[in-house]
Amino acid sequence: MDEKKINLPDCCISCTACITACPVTAATHKFRGPKMVGPAQSRLYFADNEMDSTLYLCSNCKNCDIACPSSVPISTMNMMARAKYYETHKHPQRDAMIGHPEKMGRLLEDIPLGAFFANIGASIGTSIGMVKAMGLADERPLPKFASETFASMLKRKKQLSSDKKVVFFPGCVINYNEPQVGMDFVEVMNQNGYEVLLEEDFVCCGSPLVTTGYMAEVKINATKNSHLIKKCIDKGYPILTICTSCSLMIKQEYHELFQDEIPDVEENAKHIFDASEFLMDIAQQDQLNTNFGAINHKFAYHAPCHLRAQGIGLPSLDLLRLIPGLQIDDLDAGCCGISGNYGYKAENYERSMKIGENLFNAVKESCVDTVLTDCGTCRNQISHGAQVKSKHPMTILAESYKNS
């Protein structure tokens, strides 16, 4: 481990800003707080080889990182401590499933009607208590698998060849659960003169593996993706994502976790963009197609924690406000509570819902029937907790272009 990583805990000035910002701390008195299970525990590594007894409560939402005045990657330190624990302890069986969404998706892709039977099985498993027995929350519906992957749909899409090309990093949710959202993104980019390319050898960014403690597998995926990203960048192609957890992982967390172990991660980050961020950049250069058709509807917008952690503003909200007739308010109500696979664990369900209470109440007070947000699991949590529809901003942008 390099000297910079060793000294990271000592950058913490114990100001408690992270504890004040932590949604888990606000939801339960059991959690000792980010600085105690991160920097403080790291300083005591010589005295205690066991994981802090409350580290399992950390959701990796990154609000502690956002609040830290010393830029200590507290949540990443927490996840490294969790991974260290699992080097000598057995994973719960359910972690093998929720930590490996890509493996599940590929398995179902190879089975005729695999997605259909998986969705039916999840429904039956919930009703007979099997889902709960596996350690998963049965109060909320599990994500459904799509009958066709995004990669398959893109192959059938006839795009006009263009000198302007971008490479899309779809992530597991888009590829296996919400491929139409990925196709909406492709439509938006095509409307702006860009051809969308897909590097088929990309693997899961590793975010769900991080939170479940499979750090060795994270490094394998990060190494492979970083090599492929570098090849794309060398051809002059920027890398775009529409999942804020994926973009945070490949732009920032690869560097925090493997800064001196994997080549090019820091340089690669300069060429990786959230799609809305990229579109707002070209808008500032007067290159955005602003021929938007009217959408006469009122929406609310939720900024995912993993978007705010990137410090790029709210580019999707800025884009949506360019659409004629569209009314949209920023809910600005904090974490939704689900934090990737955190809220799908049985022991975290009630806590995740308590964390999301402010957001759910804000949605209800806004009197909207649809909330727009860039994160797939945030969409699931909002639909479940606030009982409204949720959509990705790219879906609305694509609809607007079609209306023009």
N, C-alpha and C positions, 0 to 999 in steps of 0.2 A: 504494500500500500504506500502511495507516495506521501511526501511530507505535507502537501496541501490538504489531502484528505485527513491526515492525522490531526492537523491543527484546526479543522473545521469546528469542533466543539468549543474550542477556546475563543472563537469569534463571537460566541453567544455572550451577551452582556447581562443576561437574566433580567430583562426589562419587563417580562410577562406580556408583551404585546401579542405574542402568539397564543397565549392562553385566553386573552380577551377576545381574539378573533376566531377561536376554535369552536365550530358548531357542535362538536361532540361534547366538549366540556360544558357547554351551555345546556346540553340535553341530559347529561347524567353526572352525578357527583362521583361516580366510580372512577372516571378517567383522571389520571394524575396530571394530564395536560401535555402539550407538545414538547415544551422545553425539558420536562422531567423525564419523559421516556425517550427523548432524542439526545440533545447535547449533554444534559446532566448525567444520564445513564451511560453515555459514551465515555465520559470522564472516569466512570467507576468500573470500566471494563476489566481492570486488573483485580477487582474485588468480587465481581459477580458475573459468572459466566451464563447465568440464566436470563431469559428474556424478561423484561419488566412485566409484572403480572397484569398490567392494564394495556400493554401495547396492542393487543388484539382489538382494542376499541378504536384505534386510529383508522380513519377511512381513506387517508391519502388524498384528501380533497384539496390540499395546497393552500388553504386559507392562512395557515401559520407562516408559510413562505412569503405570501403576499404581504403580511403584516410586519415581518421581521425587518428592523431598520439596519441590520448588519448583513442582510442577504445570505443568511445561513439556510441551506436547503434542508430544513428540519424534517419535513415529511419524507424526503429521500433517505435521510439518516434513519428514520423510523423503519422504513421498508428494508433497509440493509440489516438492521437489527433483527427484524422478523425473519429474513432469509437466513441469517446466522443461526437463529434458533432451530429452523427446520433442517439445518445440516445434520443435526443429531436427534431430531424428533420426527415422528411420523406425521404426515399430513392427514387431516380429516378426509374421508373418501370423497365428499362433495367437492373439495378443492380441485381434485383432478378433473372434474367436469367444468366448473365455473372458471377455472384458471386457464382452460384450453378450448376456448370457443372455436378457434380455427380447426383444431383437430376434430371437434364434433361436427363442424360444417362439412369438412372434407369427407368424413366418414359417411354422412348422410347423402352427400352428392354422389357417392359411388354405389348407393343402394337404390334400386328402382322404387320410386315413390317414398324415398327415405324421409323427406321433409314432412310429407303428409302423415306418415305413421309416427314420426317423432312428436308432432303436434298433438295427435290423438292420444299418444301415450302419456304426454305431459298432463293433458286434461284428465285422463282416467287416473293417473298417478296422484294428482291433487285430490280428487274426490275420494279415493280409498286410503289416503294417508301416507302413500309411499313417498311423496315429495318431502313431507315433513320428516319422515323417518330417515331420509338421506341428509337431513340437516339444512334443508332449504325452506324458505318462507312459503307457506301455501296460501297466505292471505292475498298475495298479488299474483297475477298471471305471469307465467314465465314467457320470455321472448319467443315469438313464433319464427320458425324457419320458413323462408320463401321457397316456392317450388322451383325457382331458377336463380342461379347466382348472378351477381352483377357482371362478373367476367364473361359469363355466357351471353348475357344480354348485350354487352358492348360489342361482342364479335359480330352480332347480327345487325348492329347499328351502322348505317351508311353515312359516314362523315365525309365532308368534302376535304380533300387534301389541302393542307395549308402550310405555309412557311412558319407560321406561328404555332408552336406545339408546347404542350404541357404534359407532364407525367402525373398521373393520378395515383395516390396511395389511398385505396378505398377503406382499408381496415375491415375487421371481421363483421361488425354490425351492418355496414353497407353491403358487403359482399354476400352475406348469408341470410340476413334478416330483413333488410330494407333496400333491395337493389334498385327499386324505382327511384329512390332519393338520389342514388348515384347517377341514374339516367337523367334526372332533372338537372343535376350539375353539368352533365355532358351537354345538354341542350343549352344551358346558359353560356357555357364556354363557346359552343358552336356559334351562337348568336353574336358573340364578340370576335368571331374570326379565328378562334383557336381550335386546333385539332387535339383531341384528348388521347393520349397514349397510356397503355397499361403495361407495366412490367410484371409479367405473370409469375415471376419467381419471388416477388415480395412475400414475406410471411408476416404473421401477427406482429404488431409493433412491440408487444411485450407488456403492455400496461396491465392486463388481467393477471399475467404471470407475476408481476412485481407485487401486487397486492395480496397474492396468495403464497408468496415466499419461494417461488421457483427461480431463484436468481441465476443459477447456472444456465437454465433454458433462456432466460432473458438475454444473457450475453451472447448465446448462439444466434438468436434472432437479430439482435442488434448488430452483430458482426456481419451477418448476411445482408441485412437491409442497408447498412451503411456502405457496403461495397457496391451494391446495386444503385443506390442513390448517387454515389460518386460517379459511376459510369454514365448515368443520365445527365448529371451536371456537366460532365466533360463534353457532352454533345450539345450543351447549351440549353437544356430543358430544365425549367423550374419544376419543383415537386409541389403539388397541391394536395391538400386534404380537406375533407368537410366534416371530420370528427375531431373535436377539440382535444380529446384524450390522446388520439393518435398524433396530432400535431405537437402537443406538449411533449409526448414521449420521444419522438424522433428529433425534435428541435432542441429540447432542453434536458430531458432526463437521461438520454444516452450519454451526454457530456457529464452530468452529475455522477452517474454511476460508473462510467468506464472512460473517463477523460484521457488517461494515459495508456489505456489498454487496447482501444480500438482506434485505428487511424481514421482521420478525416471527420470525426463527428462534429468538431467545432466549426470547421470550414463548411461542412454540409449544411449546417443550420442556417447559414446565410442565404441559402437557396431554397429553403422549405417554407411554404406559406399556407396559412388558412386561405381557402378559396375566396372568401369575402374580403379578406385582407388584400389579396392579389387584385381583386376587381376594384377595390377602392384606390389602390395604387395607380391602376391604369386610368381610373376616373380623374385623378389629379393631373394626369397627363393628357386629358381630353380625348382619351381613346376608348372610353366605355360607351357601348351602345345604349343610349338612353331612350330608345324608342319603346318605352314601356306602355303597355295597355293598362287601362284603368282597372283597379280592383276595389270596388266599393264595399269595404268590410273593415270592421274594427278588430284588431288583434292586440295581444299583449306579448312582450318579449322577455324571456328569461336568459340572462347571461350565465353560462355554465362556469363553475369554479375554475375548471381547467382552461377556459378561455381567459378569464381575468388574470390567471397566473402568468400568462404570456406577455402581459403588458402591452397589448396592441390595440387597446380600446374596444369598441363594440362595432366592428366593421359591418356585420350583418344588419344591425339596426340602422346604421347610416345608409346602407343600400336600400333597405326596405322603405325608408322615408323618401326615396326618389320616385316611388310608384304613385301615379295619380289616383286620388280617391281613397288610398289606403290610410287608415288611422292606426297608429301603434304607439303603445306606451311601454316604457322600460319598467318592469315590475320592481327591480332593485330590492329584492326581498331575501337575499342571501342564498345559502346552499339549499338544494332541493332535498338532500338527505340520502340519496341512493349511492352516490360515489362509485360508479361502475358496478362491481359485483358485491359491494359491501351490503347494500340493502336487501340482497337476495338471500343472505344467510339468515337462517331462522332466528338466531340469537340477536340479530341486529334489526329485525323488521320494525318493532315498536319504536326503537331509537331513531331509525331513519325517518319514520313518519313524524316523530316529534320534532326532529331537526327541520323537516319541511313545512311545519305548521305555518310559519310566517308567510312562506311562498303560497301555500294553498289558500290562505285567507286573502292574500293580495289578489290572487286570481279571481276569487269569488267576488271581491269588492270591485274589480274592474268590469264585471258583467260581460266578459267576452266568452265566446264558445270555443275559441281556439287559441292556444299559446304556441308561439314560435320559439324554438331553441335549437342550437347547433349540435347538441349531444344526444345520442340515441337513448342512453339510459335515463337521462333527464326527461326526455319525452315520455318514456314509460312511467316514470315516477309521477310526473305532473298529471298524466291521464288518469292514473290510479288514485292519486291523492286529492286532486281537485275536481275530478269527474268532468273533464273537458277534453276536447280533441287536442292533439299536439302535432305540429309539423315542423319540418326543417325549413329554414328560410329559403333554401335553394328551390324547394317545391313552389313557393309563392313567386319567386323570381321567374322561374320557367313558365308558370301560368301567365304571368304578366306579359312576357314576350309573345306567348301564343295569342293573347288578346289584342296585340297591337296590329 
